[in-house]
Amino acid sequence: MADNGKNRLSEIKNKHRQKLRTAKQTFKLLNKHWQTPNGN
C-alpha cells in the first residue's frame, strides 16, 4: 500500500511538472506575441 501511494505521489508530481513546463512555454509565446514592434 505504501509503495502504491509513493508511485501515485510521483505520478502527480510528474504531471504537475509537465503542466508547469507547458505553462512556461505558453507564457514565453505570449510574451513574444505581445512584444511587437508597434507596442514597445
mmCIF file of the C-alpha atoms, coordinates in Angstrom:
data_MODEL
# 
_entry.id   MODEL 
# 
loop_
_atom_site.group_PDB 
_atom_site.id 
_atom_site.type_symbol 
_atom_site.label_atom_id 
_atom_site.label_alt_id 
_atom_site.label_comp_id 
_atom_site.label_asym_id 
_atom_site.label_entity_id 
_atom_site.label_seq_id 
_atom_site.pdbx_PDB_ins_code 
_atom_site.Cartn_x 
_atom_site.Cartn_y 
_atom_site.Cartn_z 
_atom_site.occupancy 
_atom_site.B_iso_or_equiv 
_atom_site.pdbx_formal_charge 
_atom_site.auth_seq_id 
_atom_site.auth_comp_id 
_atom_site.auth_asym_id 
_atom_site.auth_atom_id 
_atom_site.pdbx_PDB_model_num 
ATOM 1  C CA . MET A 1 1  ? 0.000 0.000  0.000   1.00 0.00 ? 1  MET A CA 1 
ATOM 2  C CA . ALA A 1 2  ? 2.693 2.465  0.991   1.00 0.00 ? 2  ALA A CA 1 
ATOM 3  C CA . ASP A 1 3  ? 4.614 1.743  -2.204  1.00 0.00 ? 3  ASP A CA 1 
ATOM 4  C CA . ASN A 1 4  ? 1.485 2.314  -4.269  1.00 0.00 ? 4  ASN A CA 1 
ATOM 5  C CA . GLY A 1 5  ? 0.972 5.665  -2.548  1.00 0.00 ? 5  GLY A CA 1 
ATOM 6  C CA . LYS A 1 6  ? 4.527 6.707  -3.350  1.00 0.00 ? 6  LYS A CA 1 
ATOM 7  C CA . ASN A 1 7  ? 4.023 5.830  -7.001  1.00 0.00 ? 7  ASN A CA 1 
ATOM 8  C CA . ARG A 1 8  ? 0.851 7.882  -7.064  1.00 0.00 ? 8  ARG A CA 1 
ATOM 9  C CA . LEU A 1 9  ? 2.636 10.848 -5.493  1.00 0.00 ? 9  LEU A CA 1 
ATOM 10 C CA . SER A 1 10 ? 5.463 10.783 -8.042  1.00 0.00 ? 10 SER A CA 1 
ATOM 11 C CA . GLU A 1 11 ? 2.884 10.478 -10.834 1.00 0.00 ? 11 GLU A CA 1 
ATOM 12 C CA . ILE A 1 12 ? 1.096 13.592 -9.592  1.00 0.00 ? 12 ILE A CA 1 
ATOM 13 C CA . LYS A 1 13 ? 4.412 15.428 -9.261  1.00 0.00 ? 13 LYS A CA 1 
ATOM 14 C CA . ASN A 1 14 ? 5.400 14.496 -12.813 1.00 0.00 ? 14 ASN A CA 1 
ATOM 15 C CA . LYS A 1 15 ? 2.042 15.657 -14.170 1.00 0.00 ? 15 LYS A CA 1 
ATOM 16 C CA . HIS A 1 16 ? 2.398 18.913 -12.241 1.00 0.00 ? 16 HIS A CA 1 
ATOM 17 C CA . ARG A 1 17 ? 5.883 19.450 -13.684 1.00 0.00 ? 17 ARG A CA 1 
ATOM 18 C CA . GLN A 1 18 ? 4.585 18.846 -17.202 1.00 0.00 ? 18 GLN A CA 1 
ATOM 19 C CA . LYS A 1 19 ? 1.804 21.376 -16.635 1.00 0.00 ? 19 LYS A CA 1 
ATOM 20 C CA . LEU A 1 20 ? 4.322 23.894 -15.316 1.00 0.00 ? 20 LEU A CA 1 
ATOM 21 C CA . ARG A 1 21 ? 6.590 23.328 -18.319 1.00 0.00 ? 21 ARG A CA 1 
ATOM 22 C CA . THR A 1 22 ? 3.776 23.797 -20.836 1.00 0.00 ? 22 THR A CA 1 
ATOM 23 C CA . ALA A 1 23 ? 2.565 26.862 -18.925 1.00 0.00 ? 23 ALA A CA 1 
ATOM 24 C CA . LYS A 1 24 ? 6.051 28.382 -19.108 1.00 0.00 ? 24 LYS A CA 1 
ATOM 25 C CA . GLN A 1 25 ? 6.228 27.665 -22.845 1.00 0.00 ? 25 GLN A CA 1 
ATOM 26 C CA . THR A 1 26 ? 2.836 29.294 -23.433 1.00 0.00 ? 26 THR A CA 1 
ATOM 27 C CA . PHE A 1 27 ? 3.904 32.267 -21.319 1.00 0.00 ? 27 PHE A CA 1 
ATOM 28 C CA . LYS A 1 28 ? 7.049 32.695 -23.428 1.00 0.00 ? 28 LYS A CA 1 
ATOM 29 C CA . LEU A 1 29 ? 4.988 32.508 -26.611 1.00 0.00 ? 29 LEU A CA 1 
ATOM 30 C CA . LEU A 1 30 ? 2.572 35.092 -25.230 1.00 0.00 ? 30 LEU A CA 1 
ATOM 31 C CA . ASN A 1 31 ? 5.459 37.360 -24.267 1.00 0.00 ? 31 ASN A CA 1 
ATOM 32 C CA . LYS A 1 32 ? 6.853 37.141 -27.795 1.00 0.00 ? 32 LYS A CA 1 
ATOM 33 C CA . HIS A 1 33 ? 3.379 37.834 -29.152 1.00 0.00 ? 33 HIS A CA 1 
ATOM 34 C CA . TRP A 1 34 ? 2.853 40.921 -27.006 1.00 0.00 ? 34 TRP A CA 1 
ATOM 35 C CA . GLN A 1 35 ? 6.374 42.297 -27.531 1.00 0.00 ? 35 GLN A CA 1 
ATOM 36 C CA . THR A 1 36 ? 5.583 43.521 -31.032 1.00 0.00 ? 36 THR A CA 1 
ATOM 37 C CA . PRO A 1 37 ? 7.436 46.481 -32.613 1.00 0.00 ? 37 PRO A CA 1 
ATOM 38 C CA . ASN A 1 38 ? 4.326 48.684 -32.652 1.00 0.00 ? 38 ASN A CA 1 
ATOM 39 C CA . GLY A 1 39 ? 3.813 48.171 -28.895 1.00 0.00 ? 39 GLY A CA 1 
ATOM 40 C CA . ASN A 1 40 ? 7.262 48.582 -27.326 1.00 0.00 ? 40 ASN A CA 1 
# 
